[in-house]
Amino acid sequence: MGISRLPGTTIEADMRSPERAMQIFTPLFEAGGLVLSQVSSLTGMPPYQVQNWIKRGFVSPPKHKRYTAEQFSRIAIINMLKDSMQIEKIVALINYLNSCPSEGGATVDDSELYAVFTEISLRVITDGGYNEEALERELKSLCVDSEIAPRLQNVLRVMIVAHAVARLRQDVEQKMMEIV
């Protein structure tokens, strides 16, 4: 696979090592977060779209005009899935993950969700869709709190399939442009 873009972003990373691909995030947020123009550049989205998602409650507002890794990850997740799912459903899916933790129970923030998704998707999504057996193996191997594990597995399963669909749709559109 080699150099490619992290899902939902314009960030190029070595995708042969999914764990290391996510290490690129750490330095981006060391200076206290990203400003809107940086978020726009790193996602390929116009600033007004990010602001619209904030106004609609899909993403929490930045503090002191700075976006955290968690906010950026939510934006990247929505951006990568918006071609195959309605935005309201994407947000509901993300919110479902942490909707019923017991007192003191585990939660998964959006940056953790994005990191796990990226690692798994790079192993199971292929040019022709996704490998369902590999996906189920990856989901079973997740080492997380037992209370949240089933929710995380369900959310990741939907995200993987939706992302594979979006990639296939892009491939179809590209092939159509070549033909027509």
N, C-alpha and C positions, 0 to 999 in steps of 0.2 A: 504494500500500500504506500509506504513512504510518506512524503510530505503531503499533507492535506489540510483542510480547514476543520477546526473544532465545530461541532454541530451548532447551528444557529448564530455563528460568528464569521468574521472575516479573518480570524486568527489562524495563522499557519503553524502547524506543529508536526512533529514526527509521530505519525500514527502507528508505527510499528511497535511502539511501546506506549500503550494507552495510559498507564500509570504516570509516566513521565510527561505525557502530553499535557496533563492537567497542572503540572508544576509551573507552567507558564503563567497561571493565574496569580500566584503569590506576589510576584513583584509588581503586578498591575495595581494592587491595592495597598502597597506599603506606604504610599504618600497620603493616605487618608481617604482613598476612594477615587472614583472617576467623575469627571464633569460630563454634562450632557453631550458635548461635542465628541468626547472620547467614546462614550457609550455608542453614539451614532456611528462613528467610524469603525468601531470594533464589531458592530452587529450588521452594518450595511443598511441600517434603517434610518429614515429621516427623523430629525429631532421631534417634529410635531407628532409623529406616531408614538414615540416613547411617552411624550407628554399626554397624549390622548389616553394611553393605557393607564397612566397615573390618575388622570381625572376620572376614569371609569372604575377605578379601584382594583385593577388587575395587578398593579405593582404599587408598593408603598412609595410615598414621596421621598425624595432624597433629603438628607439632613445637611444643611449648610451648602446646598447645591452639589453634594457629593453622593455618588451611588456606591453602595457597599458591594462586596462580592456576592452576597445573597441576592440583592436586587438585580445585579447584572446577570446572575445565573437564571433568575426567573424570566428576565427579558429574553435571554438566549433560548430558554426552553420554549417560551411562547413563540418566538420567532421561528424556531425549527419545526414546530408542529402546526403552525397556522395554515399551512397549505393542505393539511389533511384533516384538521379538526376545527370546529368553531372555537374562537378564543374563550368564550364563556365556559365551554366544556374543558378546555385545557386548564383554566384556572380552577375549576371545580375539581378536576383530577388532582392537581397539586395540593389543594386545600384538603381533600379527602385523606391524604396521607397522614396528616396530623390532627384530624378532626376529633378523635376520641381518646387521646392519651389519658391514662389514669393519673392521679396526682403523683407527680414525680416521675412519671413514665417517660420513656424515650421519645424523642421527636427527631425528624430529619429535616434540616434546613435546606433551602433551595440550592445552595452551593454544594452541599453534600449529595443531594439528589442528582444534580447535573454531573458531578464527578463520577458517581456510580453509573449513571446512564451512559456517559461517554465511554467508560472502560468496558462495559458490557456490550454496547452497540458496536464498538470496533471489533469485537470478537464474533458477533453473530449476524450482523447485517452484511449482505453480499450484494454484488451487482444485480442479481436476480431477485432480490427480496431479503429474506432472512432465514436463518437455519433454526427451525423450531426446536429441534432436539438440543442444539447448543444453547439456545436461550433458556430452556428449562433447566439444563445443567448449571448454567451460570446463576440463575435465580435461586436454585436450591443451595448453592455454595455460599450465598450471602451469610455473613456472620453478623447478625444484628439482634437486638433485643427481641425476644420471642413475641412480645405483644405487638410490635410494629412490623415484624417480618412479613406476615401475610399481606398487609396493606402495601408495603414497599414492593413486594413481588408483583402484586396486581397493577400498581401504578407503572412500574418499569415495563411490564408486559405490554400495557396499552401504549406507552411511549415508544417502545421499540417498533411495534407493528405500525403505529402512525408515522414514525419517521421513515420506516422502510417504504410505506405507501407514498409518502411525499417524494422520496428519492426516485421511485419508479415513475411517478407522475412527471417529474422533471425530465427523466430519460425519454418518456413518451413524447413530451413536447419538443425535445431536442431532435428526436428522430423524425417527427412530423415536419419540423422546419427544414430538415435535409431533403425530405421528399417533396414538399410543396413549394 
